[in-house]
Amino acid sequence: MQSESLVVCDVDEDLVKKLKEFRFRKETNNAAIVMKIDKDKQLVILEEEHEDISPDDLKDELPERQTFIVYSYKYQHDDGRVSYPLCFIFSSPVGCRPEQQMMYAGSKNKLVHTVQLSKVFEIRNTEDLTEEWLREKLGFFG
Protein backbone atom coordinates (compact mmCIF):
# COMPACT_ATOMS: atom_id res chain seq x y z
CA MET A 1 0.00 0.00 0.00
CA GLN A 2 1.45 3.33 -1.03
CA SER A 3 0.95 6.26 1.31
CA GLU A 4 0.38 9.77 0.08
CA SER A 5 3.65 11.62 0.26
CA LEU A 6 3.37 14.80 2.27
CA VAL A 7 4.25 17.85 0.21
CA VAL A 8 6.19 20.44 2.15
CA CYS A 9 6.13 23.79 0.38
CA ASP A 10 8.92 26.31 0.67
CA VAL A 11 8.21 29.78 1.96
CA ASP A 12 8.62 32.65 -0.49
CA GLU A 13 11.79 34.61 0.38
CA ASP A 14 10.07 38.00 0.28
CA LEU A 15 7.42 36.62 2.60
CA VAL A 16 10.06 35.36 5.06
CA LYS A 17 11.57 38.86 5.11
CA LYS A 18 8.15 40.45 5.61
CA LEU A 19 7.28 38.05 8.45
CA LYS A 20 10.57 38.79 10.22
CA GLU A 21 9.91 42.53 9.94
CA PHE A 22 6.35 41.97 11.15
CA ARG A 23 7.69 40.24 14.22
CA PHE A 24 9.53 43.40 15.27
CA ARG A 25 6.91 45.95 14.24
CA LYS A 26 6.62 48.98 16.49
CA GLU A 27 2.90 49.62 16.01
CA THR A 28 0.63 48.71 18.90
CA ASN A 29 -2.50 47.93 16.91
CA ASN A 30 -3.69 44.50 15.78
CA ALA A 31 -2.43 43.44 12.36
CA ALA A 32 -2.47 40.33 10.22
CA ILE A 33 -0.59 38.72 7.38
CA VAL A 34 -2.68 36.21 5.46
CA MET A 35 -0.88 33.60 3.37
CA LYS A 36 -1.80 30.89 0.92
CA ILE A 37 -0.07 28.16 -1.04
CA ASP A 38 0.66 28.62 -4.71
CA LYS A 39 -0.09 25.05 -5.78
CA ASP A 40 1.89 25.18 -9.03
CA LYS A 41 5.02 26.63 -7.48
CA GLN A 42 4.55 24.71 -4.20
CA LEU A 43 5.32 27.94 -2.39
CA VAL A 44 3.74 29.70 0.58
CA ILE A 45 3.03 33.25 -0.60
CA LEU A 46 1.53 36.47 0.75
CA GLU A 47 -2.16 36.87 0.08
CA GLU A 48 -3.20 39.94 2.07
CA GLU A 49 -2.09 42.28 4.83
CA HIS A 50 -4.41 43.94 7.31
CA GLU A 51 -3.64 46.82 9.68
CA ASP A 52 -5.67 47.68 12.74
CA ILE A 53 -8.02 44.71 12.42
CA SER A 54 -9.90 42.96 15.22
CA PRO A 55 -10.23 39.16 15.31
CA ASP A 56 -13.91 39.56 14.45
CA ASP A 57 -13.17 41.74 11.42
CA LEU A 58 -10.37 39.43 10.34
CA LYS A 59 -12.75 36.48 10.37
CA ASP A 60 -14.94 38.30 7.82
CA GLU A 61 -11.93 38.77 5.53
CA LEU A 62 -10.88 35.13 5.50
CA PRO A 63 -11.64 33.03 2.45
CA GLU A 64 -13.58 29.78 2.83
CA ARG A 65 -10.51 27.73 2.11
CA GLN A 66 -7.29 26.90 3.86
CA THR A 67 -5.20 29.83 4.95
CA PHE A 68 -2.22 30.57 7.15
CA ILE A 69 -2.46 33.70 9.27
CA VAL A 70 0.15 35.43 11.41
CA TYR A 71 -1.67 37.81 13.74
CA SER A 72 -0.18 40.45 16.00
CA TYR A 73 -2.66 40.96 18.79
CA LYS A 74 -2.83 43.58 21.54
CA TYR A 75 -3.52 41.36 24.53
CA GLN A 76 -4.70 42.95 27.74
CA HIS A 77 -3.96 40.55 30.59
CA ASP A 78 -6.30 40.24 33.58
CA ASP A 79 -3.69 41.94 35.77
CA GLY A 80 -3.58 44.99 33.49
CA ARG A 81 -0.35 44.16 31.64
CA VAL A 82 -0.38 44.50 27.87
CA SER A 83 1.57 42.25 25.53
CA TYR A 84 1.62 41.80 21.77
CA PRO A 85 1.75 38.07 21.09
CA LEU A 86 2.33 36.90 17.56
CA CYS A 87 -0.15 34.12 16.84
CA PHE A 88 -0.03 31.62 14.03
CA ILE A 89 -3.52 30.54 13.00
CA PHE A 90 -4.13 27.75 10.52
CA SER A 91 -7.62 28.09 9.11
CA SER A 92 -8.70 24.77 7.65
CA PRO A 93 -12.43 24.84 6.94
CA VAL A 94 -14.24 21.53 6.80
CA GLY A 95 -14.78 20.29 3.26
CA CYS A 96 -11.48 21.36 1.69
CA ARG A 97 -10.02 19.09 -0.96
CA PRO A 98 -7.86 16.29 0.53
CA GLU A 99 -4.81 17.01 -1.63
CA GLN A 100 -4.98 20.65 -0.61
CA GLN A 101 -5.34 19.64 3.04
CA MET A 102 -2.23 17.48 2.75
CA MET A 103 -0.26 20.33 1.20
CA TYR A 104 -1.25 22.81 3.91
CA ALA A 105 -0.78 20.32 6.73
CA GLY A 106 2.63 19.36 5.38
CA SER A 107 3.77 22.96 5.05
CA LYS A 108 2.42 24.30 8.34
CA ASN A 109 5.33 23.16 10.54
CA LYS A 110 7.94 24.48 8.14
CA LEU A 111 6.26 27.88 8.10
CA VAL A 112 5.90 27.95 11.92
CA HIS A 113 9.56 26.96 12.25
CA THR A 114 10.67 29.56 9.69
CA VAL A 115 8.87 32.35 11.54
CA GLN A 116 9.76 30.86 14.96
CA LEU A 117 6.30 31.10 16.48
CA SER A 118 5.18 29.29 19.62
CA LYS A 119 1.51 30.28 19.74
CA VAL A 120 0.04 28.02 17.08
CA PHE A 121 -3.71 27.54 16.77
CA GLU A 122 -6.04 25.88 14.32
CA ILE A 123 -9.62 26.67 13.39
CA ARG A 124 -11.96 24.44 11.40
CA ASN A 125 -14.52 27.15 10.83
CA THR A 126 -13.75 30.82 10.15
CA GLU A 127 -16.68 31.74 12.43
CA ASP A 128 -14.63 30.46 15.37
CA LEU A 129 -12.13 33.29 15.03
CA THR A 130 -13.37 35.72 17.67
CA GLU A 131 -11.75 37.90 20.29
CA GLU A 132 -13.14 35.60 22.98
CA TRP A 133 -11.65 32.48 21.31
CA LEU A 134 -8.25 34.13 20.92
CA ARG A 135 -8.16 35.41 24.51
CA GLU A 136 -9.08 31.95 25.76
CA LYS A 137 -6.30 30.36 23.69
CA LEU A 138 -3.74 32.92 24.82
CA GLY A 139 -4.83 32.43 28.42
CA PHE A 140 -3.09 29.04 28.39
CA PHE A 141 0.25 30.78 27.84
CA GLY A 142 -0.15 32.88 31.00
Secondary structure, 3 states (H helix, E strand, C coil): CCCCCCCCCEECHHHHHHHHHHHCCCCCCCEEEEEEEECCCCEEEEEEEEECCCHHHHHHHCCCCCEEEEEECCEECCCCCEECCEEEEEECCCCCCHHHHHHHHHHHHHHHHHHCCCEEEEECCHHHCCHHHHHHHHHCCC
